[in-house]
Amino acid sequence: MGIKERQERDREAVGRAILDAARDLFVTEGYGNVSIRKIAERIEYSPAAIYGYFPSKDDIFYALAEEGFRLLWAREHADVRNAGLDALEPLDRVRSIFWRFYEFSHQHPQYFELMFMDRSVPRISQVYERFAFAREMKTYLVTQLQACVDAEVFPAQVDAHVAFRLLVMGLLGAAVMRLSDRLGPGENADALARDVLNVTLRGLQSGVVLESTAGRADCPLDARPAGKKVS
């Protein structure tokens, strides 16, 4: 291995260490309570060295959020390829895809908490182009719901964007209840999440009048309040 390759490998290793340390600290202490200095202390580097990799704390968050969404997006695409989801009926396909969204909270709880639970993190709309793939993911999900409307599984008046928001909010709620230990004795978060999914889908099928309207948010994270930018 040449000197250049070794230097690149070492730089990648340090960058990974920064992200791993920051992810742990953001989740355990809250994004707003973590400073660049605290991240540097965790990996025994100077704050100045951290700035050599990431210009600000926000940039560290954006890198972690990008990793999280790519993990989620890669899983959806792998499931479509490997589980034959395209061969399913529209409603079964929607049920499977959104259930995998919930399962992400089991498989990557730290990413899930950082992406969907911490109110103090910055909004990713501030780096619009970086998250174009996340918008593609949302478009894909909305398209699957629209396929249910087109197939007359859902009534024609169902807005696929509203249906998307209802399903995401319901499953996020179940995941948050589990991760924040807010369930009662004997309650099963997975059973609760499956009930939320099935009841929401049955409600959409029944033609229940929906009072909500859906904004065209760029990605799921934009549903959260904006956080204060901290360097």
Stockholm file with secondary structure:
# STOCKHOLM 1.0

chainA/1-231         MGIKERQERDREAVGRAILDAARDLFVTEGYGNVSIRKIAERIEYSPAAIYGYFPSKDDIFYALAEEGFRLLWAREHADVRNAGLDALEPLDRVRSIFWRFYEFSHQHPQYFELMFMDRSVPRISQVYERFAFAREMKTYLVTQLQACVDAEVFPAQVDAHVAFRLLVMGLLGAAVMRLSDRLGPGENADALARDVLNVTLRGLQSGVVLESTAGRADCPLDARPAGKKVS
#=GR chainA/1-231 SS CCHHHHHHHHHHHHHHHHHHHHHHHHHHHCGGGCCHHHHHHHHTCCHHHHHTTCSSHHHHHHHHHHHHHHHHHHHHHHHHHHSCGGGSCHHHHHHHHHHHHHHHHHHCHHHHHHHHTCTTSCCGGGGGGGGHHHHHHHHHHHHHHHHHHHTTSSCTTCCHHHHHHHHHHHHHHHHHHHHTTCCCTTCCHHHHHHHHHHHHHHHHHHTCCCCCCCCCCSSGGGGSCCCCCCC
#=GC SS_cons         CCHHHHHHHHHHHHHHHHHHHHHHHHHHHCGGGCCHHHHHHHHTCCHHHHHTTCSSHHHHHHHHHHHHHHHHHHHHHHHHHHSCGGGSCHHHHHHHHHHHHHHHHHHCHHHHHHHHTCTTSCCGGGGGGGGHHHHHHHHHHHHHHHHHHHTTSSCTTCCHHHHHHHHHHHHHHHHHHHHTTCCCTTCCHHHHHHHHHHHHHHHHHHTCCCCCCCCCCSSGGGGSCCCCCCC
//
